Amino acid sequence: MFADVILPLALPRIYTYSIPPRMEGQLQPGSRVAVQLGKQKKYAGIIRAVHAQAPEYKTKPVLDLLDKDPVVYPTQLAFWAWLAEYYMCTEGEVLNAALPAHLKLSSESVLLLNEAYGEDFSDLNDDEYLIAEALQLRKELRIGEVQLILDKSDVYSVIKKLIEKKVCLIYEELREVYKEKKENYVVLQEQYSGDAALSALFNEMGRAPKQMELLLAYLHLLKTQGNVLQSELLKKAGASAAQLKGLVEKGVVRVEQRTVDRVPMGRQEMQLDVELSPAQQKAWEELQQQTEQKAVTLLHGVTSSGKTQLYVRMIERYLQQARQVLYLLPEIALTAQIIRRLQKHFGGKIGIYHSKFSNNERVEIWNKVKSGEIQLVVGARSSLLLPFRDLGLVILDEEHDSSYKQQDPAPRYHARDAAIYYASLFKAKVVLGSATPSLESYFNAQQGKFGLVTLNERFGGMQMPEIEIVDMKKEMAEKTVDGNFSAVLKTAISKTLEEKKQVILFQNRRGYAPFLLCTTCGWIPDCKQCDVSLTWHKHRDKLHCHYCGTQYPYIYTCAACGSQTLVPKSFGTEKIEDDLIRVFPDARIARMDMDSVRNKDSHNKMIQQLEKQEIDLLVGTQMVVKGLDFEHVNLVGVLSADSLLSYPDFRVNERAFQLMEQVSGRAGRKHEKGKVLIQASNTQHPILQYVIAHDYRAMYDTELAERQHFGYPPYFRLLRITLKHKDQKVVEQAAQLLAGWIQPMGVHLVGPAAPLVGRVRNYYLQEMLLKLPREARVLADIKLRLKDLFVQLTVEKRFRSVFIVPDVDCI
């Protein structure tokens, strides 16, 4: 018998291993097994299939079965195969993205002392002697420990000499990394369980007041919590471990070590108290009807129309059927507020999954989803890769958001499209929700491929916010601009603060200034590894590259002319925050961007502060746009609409409309009609007029005509091919050769050419864009031919080290 095993590597094919007789009948698809690849390296792989057909090559045996039960179901394996095929990557890359780190094991080199060598180390140099001496004490050492002993990373030459001199042997060890969490619990000995025995015990302990306090604290915690954690007992009683030890030695209590959940589940009962408005009730009835008829339904509801209440009703239906539900959000930032709402209704049935969790926590969530203990999962796009047992419903909130598209590394999947396929494997339903749907989703709804439910009325009868365009050209001419605030915006902020209401300001750039400029010669500091200017982060006094993450010290002297006339140009969220502190010194101001909410709970804390009105003015990037609901926000300001409308991309108008409409939706969500001020120089731009009128359909019709004329989605599929190499000439030659091979295929090819940022992390880039027909067969055939061309290109010696990155349905 043989097993096809997926390894967590970007291998072009799946390897087959022979199953030893002792394991026959034990291995099944989805189980983890230890296998060897190459001469020594060992990996934990996932069995894709078990069969009797021998491959053309000599197989290696499966070394060990790592799990009693499979870690994924056949449904996930089918999903992985589809992701790899559709998005032109390998199943190993999909496995690598899906499995928590602690379930992906690769072997580690271990040095073992050769006892036959003896104790005479006189022929060894200093480094070799240190390692030999350590081996004599420890018997075995790992590579990391050798690096610590020698205080350097390059230790392989020393290890090689020790092996050649037969001081030690080397072997590969595969170790489980995940560890259960253990906690110490205090338990009262059985002989003191009765009231009489306890009373007698208290009489005996009269001379030991601290132990008496410990015992009283124990009894209180036992009554209120059921189990008594040692750390909580010591904290409550203000006692030390030594005092507790005294009680243990007297035989009054004992300490037990127990395995505990890192992700504890709360109450399991549901408490639904959702009241729907007449408009919501009508939408709810339509939603039920559409989901019965269609696999995918688009819920198009204006901002603050109460889409979440409809989601809650949908979730309730499927949980009552004992099926699992996946609630996808585009950003981790959104989960905190949504989770609090859902916990109110569904209690401990909810599991959260995103990148901020530790590796051990992810393993535990993974296992609880697989067992069905977690019925409702809320998370970012990565939660789509969890091993659901019986998925009944997938909800994609803010389905238009570009964060649903994975950029790097592979698989470069779009969570919306992948979710639709994944749901089809379970015969589950998909609900896409947005106030500003993507053109593709709305087009599919108009064509009848998706169901469509429209909710045009804000909850509670609230009116849509009033939107006003502020002419920055006029303000600049009249010299009424203070920092980056027009006189109109400044007055509106002052009035809002006087009324004890809150303000949100949106600027889609983080940092203090996007670049520094020498006013003498025009020189701009740029990254040494990327062709991009450095952003100044004033609060850290560093220049950051937002492409490779490199940080540089602030520059005071121009590298070109030597003058000291460098000045910051344009503005980011840090600059706005500084200006707000200057202009509104009495206001409580906060900033929400990637730099200010890096920690696991920092975003949640800021959201709660805003809800409690502990923040008056919030400035932020796209994080403040997406689906957040604040009762007391009455004014929203968009500080630079021109920057949103000038990016060179075919989706620029669609995205600008979505951003401005979404951010305007944060205003006036309860009690009062809100106001939105959009600062712009090009006040006649048609998108601004659509935003003022909240006219999604006009934007859709205009953009759709343009897309059809120029051959863009939803009429065509886009496939971007990026080539990377450290030599600019090599990558240009490779791109030209590949383009020459592609042109006879009869597809519309744009490029090759260098992208806007032509070098990232010292790799020069060349891109080409293929516009492909939407027919599935044609698309599959073209992708197969492209894969052959990629192999053909890298077989040539001069292009062997060229990286080729295909991105299907690129955004």
N, C-alpha and C positions, 0 to 999 in steps of 0.2 A: 504493500500500500504506500501511497505517496501523498504529500501535503504541499499545496501551493501556499507560500508564505509571503505576506506583504511586510517589507522591512521599512523602518522610518528613514528612508534615504531616497534621493531622486534617481532611482535606477530605472533604465528604460524598459525593463521587463520584470516580471515576478518570478522568483526562483522556486524551483521544486525541490523538496527534501524527502528522503526516504523515511518511513515511520518504522522504528525498531519494533520487533515482535512484542516486547514488554509493554509498548504503548498502544498497540492496535486495539481499536474499540474505545479508546479514551479520548482521542482527539476529535474535535468538531469545529466547524467554521465559527470564527469569532474568538477562539481561545488564543491566549498568548503562549508562545513556545520560545525556548532558547535555541538559537541556531548559530552556526559559525559561517562567517563570510570571509573569504580569503584564507590566508594561512593561519591567523590566530584570532582575529576580532570576532567577538560574540555579540549578538543583539537579541532583544526580545521582539519577535515579530508576531503578526496576527495571521492565523490560518484563514485563507480565503476559500479553499476547497480541499476535500479529501477524496482521492480517487485511486484507481488501479493502473492508470496509464503512465508508463515510464517515459521520462523525457529523453531527448537525444544525447544528453551529456551525463557523465557519471555524477550521481547525487551524493550529497553528504547526509548523514542521519540527523534527525531532530535530536537535540541534546537532552531537552527536559520539557515537561509540561508545567507552566508556571501558575496556572489557575485551575481551581476545581470547576468553576463555571466560566463560560465565555464572557469577555468584557464588552462585546458588542453583539448585536443580533444580525441575522442575514439581511434584514432591511437596511441597516447601516452599511453593510458591505456593498449592497447594490447601489446605494446612494454614493458611496466613495467612488465606485467604478464610473458612475455617470459624471460626477464632478471632474474626474481625471480626463475622461474622454471629451466632455464638452469644453472644458476650460484649458485643454491642451497641456496638461501636466501629468505627473505620475501618481499612481495610487499611494506610493510611499510618501509623497509630499502631502497628500490629503491626510493620511494616517498621522503624519507629524503635526499637522495643524489640529487634528481632532483630539487625539489622546492627551490627557494631562501629562505634564513632564514626568511625574513619578510613576507613570505606567509605561513610559518609554525607557527601556534599559539598554545601555551599551556597556561592553566590558571595560574594565579598568586594569591597566598593567600593574602587577604586583611583583616586587622583588622578594625572593625567598633565599635565606642563607643556605649555602652549600656546606653542610657540616664536615664533609670530607676535606675541605680546604685547610682546616686547622685554625690556629690562633696567631700564626706568625704573619703580621701585616707589614713587615719591614720593606717589602718591595713596592708598596703602594704610595702614591703621592698624597698630598694633604687632603684633597677632596675625596679621593677614593678611601682613605683611611677613616674619615669621618663617617662615611656611609657604612663601611664594613663594621666599624665599632657599634653604630646604631643597630645594624642587623644582628650583631651578636647579642645585643640586649633585647631587641624586639622580635627577632626571628623573621619578620616580614615587614616590608615598607611599601607604601603606595607612592606613585610619582609625585603627588602633591606634598607628601611628607618629605621626600628627598629634596624638593625645591625649597621647603622651609629650612631644612638642615643646612643646605649650602647657600641659602639666601640669594638665589638666582633662578630664573625661569628655564634657562637652557642647561639642562642636566643630562641630556641624552648621550653626549659624548662620554661623560663619566660612567654612566650606566653601561654603555657599550664595552668600555675597557674592563669593568668589573666582571661582566659576563664572559669576555674573552679570557680573562685570567682565572675564570671558574670560581670566583669568590661567591657568586650568587647565581641563581637561576631566575627566569622570568616566566610568569604565566598570566593568563587573562582571567579575571574574576568578574562574574555577572552578579550584581547585588541588587536586591530590592531596596528602593529608596524610601518608599512610603512607610511611615510608622504610625501606628495607632496612638492616639493621645491618651495618656494615663493621668489620673488624678487620685489623690489620697482622700478617702472618706473615713469619717469617724463613726463607729458603731458601738452602741451600748451593749455590754455583755449580757447574755440571756438571763443570768441569775438576778439581774436588777430590773427586769421588765415589769414586774408587778409593783403596785403602789406601796405595799408594805415594805418590800425590799428597798425601794427608793427612799422611803421615809427613814429607815434605819441607816441607810448610807449617808443621808444628809446629817444625821445626828453624829455619825462617826467623823465627818469631815469638818466639824465646827472649828477645829484648830488649823485648818488649811483654807483660809478665805479665798485665795486666788483659784485653787482647784474647785472650790464651791462655785465661784463665778463662772468658771469654764463649764461646769456641769449644768448650771442654770441656763447659760447661753446655748448649750447643746440642746437642751430640752425645748427651748423656744424655737430654735431653727428646725428641729425635728417636727414640731407641730405645724409650723408655717410652710416648710418646704418639702418635708418628707424624707429627704436625704441631707446629710450634713457634710459639706466639703470642709476639709481641714483648714484651708486658707481662710475661708469665710468665718469659721469658728474662732480662729485665733484673732482675726480682725475684730469681730463683734465683742469678744471678751477682753480684748486688749492684752492678751496673754502671749507667752513665748512658747516655742516648740519644746523647751525643757520642761515647762510646767505641764504641758499635755503629756509628755513622756512619763511624768510622775503618775498621772492617772492610768496610763497604760500599764506601768509596772505594778500598780496596785490591783490590776485586774478589773478595773471599773469599765474601761472602754478598750477597744482595739482599733487599729488603723488598717484599712483595706485599700489596696490599689485596684481601681476599676478602669476599664476602657470607657471613654466618654466621646460623644459626638462633638466635632468641631463646628458642625452646622446643626444645632438642635432644632427640632421641629416643635412648634407651639400647638395651640388648641386646634383640633381637627374639624370642629363644627363650623358651619357657614352661618353668617348673620347678614342677610340681605335686606336692606332698607332703601332700595333705589326707587325713587319716585320719578316718573317720566312726565315731561310736559306733553301737551297735545301733539306738537311737532315731532318730539322724540318718539312718542307712542306710534305715530304713523310710520316713522322711519324704522322703528323696531319691527313692525308687522311686515314692512317691505323687505327688511333684512332677512327675516325668517323665510319669507317666500323665495327670495333670490338665492339664498344658500341651499335651499332644497333643490333648486333648478340648476344652479351653476356650481362648479368646483371652486371658483374664485369670484369674490364680490368686492367691488370698490365702494367704500363708504366715503362720499365726498361731503364733508360737513364743514361749514365756515368755522373760524377760530371761536372757541368758547361756546360751541353749539351743544356740547355734552356728549361727544363721541365715546368718552370713557364709560359713561353709564350704560351705553349700548354694548360695549365690550364686556362689561361686568355681567350683563344679562346673558350674553353668548357663552361666557366662561361657565356660568352657573349651569346652563343646559348640559354642557359636556362633562362637567365634574359629576353631575347627578347620574350620568350614564357610566360613571367610573372610567372615563377616558381622560387622557392627558392633554394639556393645553400648553402651547408655547406662545408667549407674548413677547414679541421682538420690538426693541427700541433702537434707534440709530446710535445713541451715545450712552455711555455709562452714566453720564451726568444726569440723565433723565430718570434713572431707575429709582433714586431715593424717594422722590415725591410720589411716583406711581406706586411704589411698593407700599408706602404708608396707606394709600387709599385701598389697595387690594387686600392688605392685611386686615383692614377693618371689616372686610366682607368675608374673606376666605381663610383667615387665621394661618395656622401652620401648614396648610396645604401648599404654600408657596416656597419655591426655591429660587435663589438669585444666582446668576452665573455671568461673570465677566472677568476681565484680565486683572482686576485689582485683588482677587483672591489669591491666597498662598497655594502652592502646589499641593500640599496635604489637604487643604479645604476642597480643592477642585476634585481630587480623587473621591472624597466622601460624597460630594454633590453628584458626581458621575454615577457612583454606585446606587445612590438613592433614586435617581431618575431611572436607571436601568431596572431596579426592583419594582418601580411604580410607587414607592413611598412618597416621592414628590410628584404631585399631580399637576401643579401649575408652575411652569418655569418662566421667569422674567429675566431677560438679559439682552446683551448686544448680539451682533451677528454670529459670534463664535458659539452661542448656545444652540444654534441650528445643528451643530455637529454632535450633540449629546445623544446617548443611546436610548431613545424613547421606546417604551414597551408597546404602547397602544395610543398613538397620537390621534386625537380627534379633531383638533382645531389649531390653526396657526393665525395669530393676529400680528400684522406688521403695522405698527403705529408710525406716523410720519413717513409713509412709504416712499415719498419722493426724495428722501434725504440721500445725498451722495455718500454718506458714511456707511451705507449698506454695501458698498462695493469694496472688496478687499483689494488693496494695491500691491503690497509686498509682505511676505513672500507668497509663493504659490501655495494653494490654489487661489487664483485671482477671481473668486466667484462673486456674483451679486446675490445677496441674501434674499432679495425678493424673488428672483427667478429660481434660485435653488430651493427656496421654501415651497414654491408651487410644485416643483418636481417631487421633493421629499414628501409633501403631503399626499401626493397622488399614490405613493407606495403604500400608504395606510388607508387610502380612500377617505382622507380627512378633508375638511373644508378650510379655505383660506379667506381671511378678511383683510383687505388693504384699506388703511384709513389715512386721510389727509385733508387739510383745508386747501392745499395747493398740489394736487396729484401730479406725478410725472406725466409728461406728454404721452409716453408709451402706455401707461396704465389707463389713462383716460381714453386714448385711442382704442385700446382693446375693449373697453367698456362700451364705447360708441359703436364698435363693430359687432357687438353682441357676444364677443368671446368671454368677457367678464360680466357678471351682474353689476348693476349700478343702483346705489341708493343715495339720494341727495338730501342734505339737511341744511337749509338756507337760513335758518333762524337761530339766533343766539339764545342760550338757555336763560329762562326768566324774563324773556322779552327785551333783553338789553339790546341797544342799538350798536351797530358797528362803529368803531372809533372814527372821529373826524380827522381827515388827513390833510395837511397843508404843506406845500412845497416852499421852501425858503430859498430865494435867489441869492446865492453866495457872491455872484458877480456884482450885483447891486450893493450888497452889504460891504464888500471889499472896497468898492468905489467910494462909498459913503464913509468908510473907515469906522464902521460900527461893530467890527468883529473883535471879540476879546478872546485871545488864545485861539481856540477852534470853535468857539460858540458865537453864533450870530446873535444880534440883539433880540430877535424874536424868541430864540431858544432860551437865552439867558433869562428873559422876563418870564417866560412860561415856567421855567424851573423854579424861579423865586416864588411865583404864585402857588405852584403845586406844593412846595415845601411849607408855605404859610398855612395851607389848608390841611397840613399834616398827612399829605398823601406821598406816595413814593414815585421815583423816576427811574427809568431804565434808559441808558444810552448805549447804542450799538456802534462799534467800530470793528471792522473785520480784519484788524491787524494787531498782533500782540507786540510787546516790547515798547520802547520809548520812541524810537525813530527808525524807520525802515532802512535808512542809510545815512552816512556822514558824507559831507561834500567839502572839498577844499575850494574856498571862494577865490583863491588866487589862480589856480591852474585847472580846476574842475576834476581833480583826482578823487576817486571813491574807493575806500577800503573794501577789498573783497576776500573771499575765503581762498585759502591756499589749495584746497582740495576740490572746490566746486566753482563754477563760473557764475557766482551770484554775490551780490553785495551783502555785507554783514549788517545785522540789525543790532542797534544799541539797546541794551537792557540796563537802564539807569540804576534800578534798585540793586543790581548786582555789580554795576559798573564794569560790565563785560560786553564785548561784541560777539553775537551769536550767529552761527550759520544755521538756518532753519532747514537745511537739506541734509547735512551730515552730522549736525549736533556739536561741532567743534566750537569751543569758546576761546576768544582771544582777549588780551588786556586792552583797555581803552587806548586809542591812539590820539596823541596830542599834536604830533608833528607830521606834516604831509610827507609821504615817502617819495613823492615825485619832485616837489620843488623845495621842500624843507621849511615851508612857512607854517605858522601856527594859527591858521585861519580855518580850521575844520569846524563846520557847524552841522547840527542835526537837521535833516530835512524830512518833510511829511510828518505823520504822527501815528502812534499806536496806542493801545489801551493804557500803558503806563503814563504816557504824556497827558492823556485825557484825565487820568486820576490825579496827576499833579496839578493840572489846571483847575479841576473841581475843588481841590483843597484850598487853592489860592482864592478862587472866586466865591466859594461857599464855605468859609472856614468853620461855621457852626454845624454844618451838616455831617451826618454819619455816612461815610463813603466806603465802598468796597469795590473790588475788581474781580471779575470772574473770567479767567482764561487758563490756558494750559499751564502757565507758570504759577498761578496762585492757587490752583486746586490739584496739586500733584498727589497728595496723600489720599489714602483709601476713603477717609470720612470727611475730608475738608470740604468737598462740594456739598455734601448733605448738611453739614453744619451751616454753610452759607445760605442754603435754601431755607433752613429753619429760621435763621436770623431774619431773613427777608419776610417770611411768613409772620413772624412775631413783631414786625415793624421795628426791628433793632438796626435796620439799614434804611437810610433815606434815599441815597443815590447809588445805583449799581451801574458800573460801566463794564462791558464785556464783549467778547467775540460771539461766534455763532452759538456758543453754549447758552446764551440768554434768549436765543430765538426759539429753541426747539421745545414746544409742547409744555412749557412750564406755566403754572397757574397761580397768580398772586392777586389776592383780593383787593389790595390797596394801591396797586400801581395805576396811576391815572394819566401819566405822561410818558411817551416813548420818543426818543430822539435818534434818528439815523444821521450820523455825523458826516458821512461822505458817500452819497449815493453814486457819485461819478466813478469811484473806484470799483463799485460792483458792476457797473455797466460798460467798463472799458477793457475787460479781460478778453484776450484773443481766443475765444472758444465758441463753438457753434451753440452751446447751451447757455451762453452768457445772459441772454434776455430772460429765458425761463428761470434760471437760478436767481437772478436779481429780483424778479417778481416774487418768487417763493420766499426769499429772505426778507424782503421788505413787508410782504403781506403777513408772514409769520411773526415778525418782530412787532408789527403794528397790532397783532392779535393779543399781545401781552397787556394792552391798555384797556382800562374800563371793563374788566371782566365781571365786576359785581357792582350793583347799586347805581353807578354813574356812567355816563357816556365818556369814554376816554378820548385823548387827543394824541395825534402823532405828527411830529415835525420832521420833515426830510430835507436836509441841507444838500443842495446840488447847484452846480454851475450850469449844466445843460438842462435847464428846466423844461424844455420842449420835447424831451425824449419820450417816445410813445409809451414805453413801459411805465413811466411815472404816472401817465394819465390813467393807465389801467389800474395801477395801485390805488390812486385816489378814488376811483369808482368801485374798487374791490371787484373788478370785472375779470375773473379768471377765464371765462369763455372767450372774451375778445382776444386776450393774450394767446390762448390755445389756438384759435382759428388763424391768427396772424403767423404764429410760429410754425404751425402745421403746413401752411402754404409754402413758407420758406424751405422747410425741411424736404418737402416733396420736390421742389424745384432744384435743390442742390444735392439731393441724394443722401439724406441723413435719416437716422431713426425717427419715427417708427417704420419708415418705408424700406430702409436698408439696415443690415447689421454692420457694425464696425469691428474690425480686428486690427489692433495696433501691434506691430512687430518692432521691438527695440533691440538694437545690437550694442554691446558694450565691450570696450577694450582700452587698455592703458596707452596704446599708441593710436593717435588720431588718424594717421594715414591708413593703418591696417583696418580700422573699423569702417572708414569711408569706402575702402576698396571692397570689403566684405559686403557692405550694404548695396553697393552698385551691382556686384555680381548676383546677389540674391534677388534684387529687384529685376534684373535682366531675365532670371529664370522664372519669376512670377508673372511677368507681363504676358507671355503667351497663353496663360491660363484663362485669359478673357475676363479678368476681374478689373474693377476700377481701382487703380493704384495711385496713391498720392505720396510723393516722396521718392527716394529717401532724402532726408535732410536732418540737420541738427535741430533738436528741440529748443525751446526758449532758454532753458538752462542746459547748455551743451556738454557740461562736464560735472559729474557728481562723484564724490569720494575717489577722485583721481581716475575715474573711468570716463572716457569720451563716449558720447552717445550719438547714435543715428536712429531715426525713426521713419517708419513708413506706415501708411494707413490704407487698409483694404476695405472697400465698400462692397459688401456681399449681399446677394439676394436673400430673402427670408425663407426660401424653401429649405426644409430640413435636410433633404437628401443632398442638395447641391452644397450646402454648408458643410455637411459631414465629409463629402468627397474632397472639397477644397482643403479642409483641415488635415486630412490624411496625406494629401499631396504636399502640403506645406511641411509636415513632419519629415517626409522623405527628403525634401530640399534642405531642411535644417541639418540632417545627418550628412547629406552630400557636401554641404558647406564646411562643416567642422572636420570632415575627413581630410580636407586639404591641409597640409602641414602648416602653412602660414596663417590659417584661420582657426587652428585647433583650439586656441585659448580665447576665442571670441564667444562671449555669452549672448545667447539669443533668448529673448523674453517675449513670448506671445501673450497678448492680453485680449481675450474674447469679450465682446460687448464693453469695450473700454469706455470710461466716462471722463 
